[in-house]
């Protein structure tokens, strides 16, 4: 059995998944739970020709960066992988990953490295989707997926969730386990706004009156407290999420205080899960972009207008482009709510098949903000062409590998790579978010 293979090694680095990297018996070993500088014993969980994957079994010499994990489920739950490292070590690791990917994949280096942006390490997660299943004993399980399998880890606590959400978990598990046998709860989703927390319950079919009454009793007993206001939403495969109980509650929204923006959203919408970091990220992006009145700016992958509206507050004319029509419609409404309808315009386009003809159709652009998904913005940067190339490009990335690839293309187009910095948007995880500035 692979799991019985034992080894001992000195860890010299951390990989992009947060695993310790070592050499043993002529092979690279990726060791879950190990930190640089540590000498550890490990057992192999998966063996390949050129590398092994392993779990740490003993630490002979602990790193000064090692701390005690805060959560009892750490190591089993797939949600967090770095709770055993101090926040400072986590940020330093993510900084190294970004710089190494830029150099190795993109073969580029910025003129300046900006100080990292980071905030609260715990209770930061304002949006979370928890899976629901039943074990062989028909006991309901509620939590994130396991690190090793697709099984659900039954959470008793989750310190990255806000306390008022975390404390509801055991009561919610009891509720979901009591619904009618013909009902399959597929997942539950928490969305924390400024004044309201929404609990969206997705099921395979509509709930009976008896089950709906149970939800109301649950809400009255466990959700409506002095420190939090909740609303239960319901959703089936055939419908979008809709508010259920209580009725006539405050809107679900978040704020971007520096720009006086109030952003309504719905459960299921893509919003940044870390609102503290979202605000700091937007402030840095706008400073980098330096939008000026009457300039023409394009925000690509604009979503609900998270960057579009703060940029528009400068007086610039902003074109927001997004792939999903329903998001474009919502972004228009958000612009109107925030007094930005006159200097914003929103369009739908497939941003993964952009050509030079599309760039020309957009016309002359002063500046571009890119906020793509993990796959990056390769087609867009490849299609940039004169005389429609902007003076500045601000690139917000959630994947250092595709950012490095795209940075190489941007620089080949004649841009200078002015600066880049990371944002610790997801503490306790290995996710690396960064933001870079290119100009010509």
N, C-alpha and C positions, 0 to 999 in steps of 0.2 A: 504493500500500500504506500502511495506517495506520502500520505500523512505521517507515516512512521519514520521517514527519512529525517535524520537529525543533522545539524551542522552548527558551526560556530564561526562568527565573522565579525570584522570591524566595519561599521557603517560609515561611509564617507560622503553621502549626499542623500537628498530626498528627491523622488521623481515627481512628475506632474500630477500623480494620483495621491500624493502624500505618503508614499511608502519609502522606507529606508532602502538605500542602494548599497550593496556590498559585493565582494567577490569571494567565491568559495569553490574550490576544486576546479578552477579554470572557467567558471561560469559566473555571469552576473546573477545576483539574487535580489529580488524585490521583496522586502520584509515588512509586512503590515505591523504597525505599532512600534517600529524602531526609529531612532533619531540619529542624525549625524554625530559622530564622535563616540557613539556607544559601541561597546563590545557585547554581543548578544548571542544567545543560543536560539535556534529556530528549528521548526519542522516544515518541510516542504508540503505544500498543498496542491501544487500543480507544477509539472516538470516538462520543459520544452528542450529542444536541441541546444539552443544557445543561451537560455536563461531559465531560472526557477522562480516560482512565486512561493512565499512562505509566511508563516506567522511567527512572531517572537514568542519564545517560551521562557526565557530567562534573560535578565539584564545583569551583566557582570559589573559594568561601569556606566552609571546613568549620566546622561547629558544634563548640564545645568539648566537647559531649556525644558526639561521634563517636568510636568505637573500632574497632579491627580485628576483624572477625568471627572467632570461634574455629574455625568449621567450614568445611571446603573446599566443602561442598555448599550453603552459605548462598546464597540468591538463586534457587536452583533447586528445592531441597526445600521442600515446603509446610509442614514442621513448625515452623519458626521464621521470624519476620519482623522481629525487633528486635535481632539480634545486633550490628548496627552502632551501637547506642546503649548508653551506660553503664547499669548497673542503676539508678542514681539517676534518670536521665532516663526510663527505662522506668516506674518507679514514679510519677514526677511526671505522666507522660502518662496513666497509668491513673487517677490521682486526678482529673485534669482531665476525662477522659471521664465518670467517674461523676458528678461535680458538674454538668457540662453536661447530661447526660441527665436528672438529677433536675429541673433547672430548666426545660429545654426541653420534655421529655415529660410529666413529672409536675407541673410548676409548683409544686415543693415545695423547701424548704430545711431541713436539720436544724439543731437548736440548736448542735450541736458536731460537728466533724470530728475523728475519732480518728487518732492516728499510724498510718501504714501498717504492716502486718505483712509482713515478708519474711525470707527465709533464704538458703540457698545458691543461687547463680545457675546452677550447673552440676551434673551428675551427680545431679539431684534426681528424675528420672523413674523411679519404682518400678513402673510398669506401662506397657507399650507393645505395640501391635499393629502388626506390620510386614506389608506386603503382599508377595505373591510373584507374579511373572509371568516370561514369557520374551520376549526380543526377537526380531527377525526372523532372527537368526543362531542361535536356539534357546539363547541364553545365559541362564541363570537370573538374575533380578534380585530383590534383597531390600532393602526399605526403605520409607520413607513415600512417599505420592503427591506428584507434582510440583505446584509452585505454580500452573502454568499449565494442566495437563491431568490426565487420570486415569492417566498413565503412572507407573510405579514408578521412583523415583530409587535407583540402586544404591549403597547406603551403604558407604563404606569406614571411616567414623567417625561418631560421633554423641555429642558431648560432654554432651548433656543426660541420656544414659543412664549408669548406674553403670559404672565402669571394667570390672568383671568381666563385664558384659553386652556392653559395646562391643567388647571384645577377642575375643569369641566370633564376631562377625558374619562374618568371612571364612571361618572354618571351617564355620560353619552353612550358608553359601551353597554351599560345595563339597558338603556332605552332601546338601542338598536337590536339588542338580543331579544327584545320582547315583541317585536312587530310580527305580523301574521306570517305564517310559514310560506305562503306563496310570494312574499315580497323578498327580493334580493337587493340589499343595499350595496351598491357598487363602490361608492366612496363618499366621504364627507369632505367639505372644503370650508376652511375658515378664512374670512376676509376682514381685516381690522381696519376700519376707517377712523376719521377724526372723532366722530360722535357715536358711531354705531359699529358693532361687530356682527357680521352676517355669518350664519351657519347654514351652508347649502348642503342638502341631503339628496343625493342622486340614487334613484331606485329603478328597477326594471319595469315597474308598473305603478299606477296611481295607488295611493294609500286608501284604505277603508276609513269610514268615519270613526271607527273604534281606534285605529292607529293614529288618526289625526288628533283625536282627543288626548291620546298619550303624549303626543308632541306638545300640546298646549300645557298639560300638567307639568311636563319636564321643564318647559320654558319658565313657567311661573315659579317653580321650586328652585331651579338651579341657575338660570341665566340672568334673570332681572335682579341685579344687586345694586348696592349703593355705588360701586366703583365701575360698573360696566352696564351698557345697554345693548341688548341683542335683538336680532330678528332672525327667525327661521325662514329659509327659502327652500323650495322644493323643485326638483327637476327629474324628468324621466328621459329615456333615450329619445323619445319622440318630441320633446319640448325643451325650450330654453328655461333657465332658472327664473322663478317668479317668487316674490315675497308671499309668505303665508301667515305668520303670526309672530308678534302682535301686528295689527294693521296700523297705518298712519304713524310710522316711525320716521326719524330723521333720515335724510339721504345718506347713502354710502359714498364718502369722498375722502380724498387726502389733499393736503395743502403743500404748496411750494412757497413758503412765507416770504423769501427774499424778493419774489417777483409778484406777490399778491395774486397768485393763481390758486383757484379751487377746482380740483379735478374729480368730477363724479365718475364712478365706475360701478361695475356689476360683478357679482361672483362669477368666476371663470374668465374674466378679462385678464390680459397680461398686464400686470403692474409690478414694479420693483418690490420685492418682498421686504427690503430694508429701507424704510422711508427716511430714516436719519441719513443714511448714505446716499439715497436718491437725491435729497436736497443738496448735499455737498457736491455730488457729481454734477448736477445741473449748474451749480454756481461755477465750478471749474470749467465746464464745457463752454459756458457763455463768456467767461473771461478769455478763454483761448480763442473763441470765434470772433470776439470784438464786433458784434453786429452794430451797425450805425443806421440812423434814420435814412430811409429811402434806398438802402442797399437791398439787393435781391438775394435771399438765402433759400436753399433747399434743404429740407429735413427728410432724409430717406429712411424708410422703416419707421414712420412717425407714430404709429399706434394711435393712442387716444390724444396725442399732442403733448406728451410729457416734456419734450424739448421745444416743440413748435411754439407753444404759447409763451414760455419765458423768453424765447428769442424775439417773438413779436412784440413783447412789452418794451423792447428797445426802440421801436418805431420802424424796424426793418420790415420789408414785405417778405413773407415766408410762404413757400410752397411746400406743403406736407404731402408725401407720397407713401402709400401703404398698399399691401397686396390684398387686404380684405375689405370689401365694400362696406360691411357693417361697422367696421372700425372707423372708416372714413366718415360715414354718416355721424357717428358719435363724436368724432373729432370736431366736425363742423359745429355741433351743438355745444361742445365744450368751449370752442372759440367764441361763440355768441355769449355764453354765460359769463365769460371773462373779459368781455369788451374788446375782443381781438378779431371780430368778424371782418372788419374793413381792410385789415392788412394781412389776412391769411387766406389761403386757398388750398383745398385738399383734392387730391386725385387718387384714383385706383390704378395700379400698374403692377405687372409681374416683374419684380425687381431682380429676379434671378435669370432673366433673359433679356437684359437691357443691351441695346446696340448703340452705335454711334448715331444712328438716325433718331433714337429716343433722346439722346443728349442734345442734339441739334434742335429737336422740337421744344425742349424746355427753354431754349434761348440762352442769352447771356446770363451768367450766374456770378455773383460776387463771392459767395462762400457756400460750402456744403457741410452739413453735419450728417455723419453716417452712424447708425446704431443697429447693425445687422444682428441676426441670430448667430449661433455657433458656426454655421457654415460660411460666414463672412460675406464680403461684398466684391468678390473677384470680378464678376461680369461688369459691375458698375465702374470700378477703377480702370479696368482694361478698356472700357469704351470711352473714357474721357478723351476729348479731342479739341484741338484749337479751332476756332477762337472761343470755345465755350468752356474752357478750363478755369475754375474759380481761383481766386487769389489764396484762399485758405481752405483747408480740409481738416475738420475735427472728426476723429474716428474713435467711437466708443466701442470697445470690444469685450466679449465674454469668452473668447477663445484665443489664447496667445499664439497658437499655431497658425490659424487662418489670418490673424492680424499681421503676423510676420510675413506671410506669403503676400498679402495685399500691400503691405508697406513697401516691399521690394518693387512691386509694379508701380506704385505711386511715385517712388523716387526715380524710376526709369522714365517717367513722364516729365521729369524736370523739376520736381519738387524737392525742397530741403526738409529733412526730418528734424524739426526744431526741438520737440520735447515729448516726453511720455512719462506717465506715472500709473501706479496701480491703485486700485480701490478695494479694500477688504469688505466687499459687499456681502460675502457669505462666511463670516467667522466660523471656525470649527470644521470647515470643509476645505477641499483642495481647489475649489473654483477660483480662477484668476480673472479679475475684471481690470481693464486698463483703459486709458484714454490718451490719445496722441494727437499732436498738431503737426501738420505739413503746410508749407507755404511756398510761394514762388514770387 
